[in-house]
Amino acid sequence: MKNILKPIFEYITGNYIIFENPIYNYVIMGCVGVIAFGIAWFIVGELYAESLISGSEIGSIIHWGLRFIAFLIIYVIFLIAIWFIKMLIIIPIWVWILLVATVVVIATIRKILEK
């Protein structure tokens, strides 16, 4: 079953791109793949340990299905995190200074008014 499902999984997930740079993309996608593998491996192992499944074919089908779902979820989490970091990076430093100064002034005024 692995011989059938693995190429399908690799074909579907092989075109996902997070970075324009292929080296960065391979590293990140490798991390996503390893995490997804670990999650699927753990869950299927628990299913076998609890005797909820038996046989290698059903285990393989569940493993590859869970691995794909985990891959998609982790991929989206990475995309959102990278988008958020890019948004933080493009904000100029003077905006950060102004934001921190505003928070400090508001906190100070609030403390003074509480006393």
C-alpha beads as a LAMMPS data file, in Angstrom:
LAMMPS data file: protein, C-alpha beads

115 atoms
114 bonds

1 atom types
1 bond types

-500.0 500.0 xlo xhi
-500.0 500.0 ylo yhi
-500.0 500.0 zlo zhi

Masses

1 110.0

Atoms # bond

1 1 1 0.000 0.000 0.000
2 1 1 2.954 2.302 0.690
3 1 1 4.033 1.927 -2.934
4 1 1 0.706 3.369 -4.047
5 1 1 0.049 6.051 -1.435
6 1 1 3.569 7.490 -1.097
7 1 1 3.844 8.667 -4.731
8 1 1 0.353 10.170 -4.523
9 1 1 1.286 12.015 -1.328
10 1 1 4.558 13.248 -2.823
11 1 1 2.827 14.357 -6.028
12 1 1 0.189 16.336 -4.146
13 1 1 2.529 17.909 -1.594
14 1 1 5.485 18.435 -3.906
15 1 1 4.108 21.658 -5.365
16 1 1 3.560 23.563 -2.120
17 1 1 5.716 26.680 -1.889
18 1 1 6.351 28.868 1.130
19 1 1 9.504 30.718 0.011
20 1 1 10.679 31.819 -3.413
21 1 1 14.170 30.566 -2.558
22 1 1 14.251 26.817 -3.283
23 1 1 16.781 26.054 -0.544
24 1 1 14.675 27.734 2.153
25 1 1 11.587 26.088 0.733
26 1 1 13.145 22.597 0.844
27 1 1 14.256 23.123 4.440
28 1 1 10.858 24.373 5.606
29 1 1 8.920 21.759 3.647
30 1 1 11.242 19.090 5.051
31 1 1 10.416 20.266 8.558
32 1 1 6.695 20.266 7.759
33 1 1 6.981 16.751 6.329
34 1 1 8.881 15.408 9.337
35 1 1 6.375 16.900 11.780
36 1 1 3.450 15.501 9.779
37 1 1 5.134 12.089 9.674
38 1 1 5.646 12.135 13.443
39 1 1 2.041 13.028 14.111
40 1 1 0.700 10.328 11.778
41 1 1 3.156 7.748 13.118
42 1 1 2.163 8.496 16.720
43 1 1 -1.590 8.372 16.073
44 1 1 -1.450 5.141 14.055
45 1 1 0.832 3.612 16.681
46 1 1 -1.703 4.473 19.358
47 1 1 -4.486 2.952 17.263
48 1 1 -2.492 -0.270 16.980
49 1 1 -1.664 -0.229 20.702
50 1 1 -5.339 0.164 21.581
51 1 1 -6.207 -2.654 19.139
52 1 1 -8.551 -0.363 17.248
53 1 1 -6.977 -1.391 13.949
54 1 1 -5.173 -4.478 12.779
55 1 1 -3.403 -5.223 9.539
56 1 1 -0.861 -3.244 7.635
57 1 1 -3.112 -2.038 4.805
58 1 1 -5.599 -0.193 6.976
59 1 1 -2.746 1.184 9.067
60 1 1 -1.027 2.448 5.935
61 1 1 -4.187 4.074 4.607
62 1 1 -4.854 5.791 7.932
63 1 1 -1.194 6.833 8.220
64 1 1 -1.086 8.478 4.787
65 1 1 -4.468 10.138 5.282
66 1 1 -3.474 11.547 8.662
67 1 1 -0.097 12.534 7.304
68 1 1 -1.716 14.526 4.496
69 1 1 -4.155 16.258 6.855
70 1 1 -1.364 17.060 9.322
71 1 1 0.805 18.299 6.438
72 1 1 -1.900 20.715 5.289
73 1 1 -2.579 22.030 8.785
74 1 1 1.111 22.547 9.563
75 1 1 1.661 24.119 6.133
76 1 1 -1.102 26.660 6.789
77 1 1 0.289 27.393 10.269
78 1 1 3.735 28.023 8.763
79 1 1 2.217 30.268 6.057
80 1 1 0.347 32.340 8.633
81 1 1 3.406 32.611 10.895
82 1 1 5.650 33.682 8.022
83 1 1 3.056 36.177 6.783
84 1 1 2.797 37.640 10.298
85 1 1 6.583 37.890 10.640
86 1 1 6.837 39.594 7.234
87 1 1 4.171 42.070 8.299
88 1 1 6.114 42.854 11.469
89 1 1 9.355 43.278 9.555
90 1 1 7.990 45.765 7.023
91 1 1 6.772 48.121 9.744
92 1 1 9.360 50.915 10.133
93 1 1 11.301 51.217 13.389
94 1 1 9.860 54.650 14.141
95 1 1 6.378 53.133 14.247
96 1 1 7.555 50.570 16.808
97 1 1 9.161 53.316 18.913
98 1 1 5.988 55.388 18.758
99 1 1 3.862 52.368 19.666
100 1 1 6.030 51.430 22.663
101 1 1 6.157 55.057 23.846
102 1 1 2.371 55.314 23.598
103 1 1 1.873 52.138 25.613
104 1 1 4.325 53.360 28.283
105 1 1 2.596 56.748 28.534
106 1 1 -0.873 55.162 28.769
107 1 1 0.331 52.680 31.413
108 1 1 1.934 55.488 33.416
109 1 1 -1.186 57.663 33.270
110 1 1 -3.325 54.708 34.288
111 1 1 -1.099 53.978 37.305
112 1 1 -1.212 57.631 38.354
113 1 1 -5.001 57.770 38.065
114 1 1 -5.397 54.530 40.078
115 1 1 -3.509 56.064 43.007

Bonds

1 1 1 2
2 1 2 3
3 1 3 4
4 1 4 5
5 1 5 6
6 1 6 7
7 1 7 8
8 1 8 9
9 1 9 10
10 1 10 11
11 1 11 12
12 1 12 13
13 1 13 14
14 1 14 15
15 1 15 16
16 1 16 17
17 1 17 18
18 1 18 19
19 1 19 20
20 1 20 21
21 1 21 22
22 1 22 23
23 1 23 24
24 1 24 25
25 1 25 26
26 1 26 27
27 1 27 28
28 1 28 29
29 1 29 30
30 1 30 31
31 1 31 32
32 1 32 33
33 1 33 34
34 1 34 35
35 1 35 36
36 1 36 37
37 1 37 38
38 1 38 39
39 1 39 40
40 1 40 41
41 1 41 42
42 1 42 43
43 1 43 44
44 1 44 45
45 1 45 46
46 1 46 47
47 1 47 48
48 1 48 49
49 1 49 50
50 1 50 51
51 1 51 52
52 1 52 53
53 1 53 54
54 1 54 55
55 1 55 56
56 1 56 57
57 1 57 58
58 1 58 59
59 1 59 60
60 1 60 61
61 1 61 62
62 1 62 63
63 1 63 64
64 1 64 65
65 1 65 66
66 1 66 67
67 1 67 68
68 1 68 69
69 1 69 70
70 1 70 71
71 1 71 72
72 1 72 73
73 1 73 74
74 1 74 75
75 1 75 76
76 1 76 77
77 1 77 78
78 1 78 79
79 1 79 80
80 1 80 81
81 1 81 82
82 1 82 83
83 1 83 84
84 1 84 85
85 1 85 86
86 1 86 87
87 1 87 88
88 1 88 89
89 1 89 90
90 1 90 91
91 1 91 92
92 1 92 93
93 1 93 94
94 1 94 95
95 1 95 96
96 1 96 97
97 1 97 98
98 1 98 99
99 1 99 100
100 1 100 101
101 1 101 102
102 1 102 103
103 1 103 104
104 1 104 105
105 1 105 106
106 1 106 107
107 1 107 108
108 1 108 109
109 1 109 110
110 1 110 111
111 1 111 112
112 1 112 113
113 1 113 114
114 1 114 115
